[in-house]
Amino acid sequence: MKTVTWGQPLEVDFVYAGVRAIGGPAEALNCLNHLWPDRRGPRYVAARSVCRAAIDGRKSVEQAREVFRTALEEAHLKLH
């Protein structure tokens, strides 16, 4: 599997894991699966789906970045 990254990483403050630099959809998907505070929101579900699609080449990595960013807002996680 080819590693895909987005143009600029997102630095996210996870309440219990500290600040992490998320550089692409695979890292975002890992955070969604292991660090996310609430796994019920529609933006969370959309972010998981679009990140998987970006990893598979079915969506752009920048589209995955934007959807992940909206999921951060939904979860009230802070960007740095």
N, C-alpha and C positions, 0 to 999 in steps of 0.2 A: 504494500500500500504506500502510495506516494504521500509524503508529508506536505500539507498545504498550510500556508500562513497568511494572515491578513497584513495589509500595509503597515499598520501601526498597532502595537499591542494595547490592550486595555488593562490598566492597573486597578484591581478590584480589592476592596477591603472586605474580606470574609470575617464575620464576627468572631468565630472560634479558630480560624486558621491564619489570620493576619492578611497582609497585603500580598497579592499574587499578580504577576504579569501574565496575562493570557494572550498568547500570540497567534492562535489559530483555532479552527473549529474542533480539532481533536482535544486540545487543552480545555476549551470551553465545555465540551461534552463531558470530560472528566469532572470538571467542577459541578456541572449540572447533576451528575450522578452521585457525587460524593460530598460536596460542600454546600449544597443548596439548602436554605432554611425552610422553604415551603415548596413542596413538589406538586401542588394542585392547581396553580394558576394557568390560564390559557397561554400566556406569553412563555412560561416555562416549557409547556408542551410544544409550542411552536419552535422554540429555540432548539430543543432536542432534535426535532424533526429536520429543521433546516441545517443544523450542524452536521447531522448524518448525511444529508443530501450533498452538502459541500465537500465532505470527505470523499464521497462516491463520485463527485464531479457532476452531479445533477443540478446543483445550485452554485452560485458564485460565492467565493469566500467572503467577499465584502457584504453580500446579502446576509450571510450567516453572522457576521460581526454586528450588523445593525439589529438583527432580530435578537441576538444575545444581549446587546445593550438594552433593548426594551425590556427583556426579561429581568435584567439587573434592576431597572426602575421599578418593575412590578414587585420584586422581592425587597425593595428598599435597601439595596446594597450600594455602597458608595464607590464612585470612581475617583481615582487620584490622578 
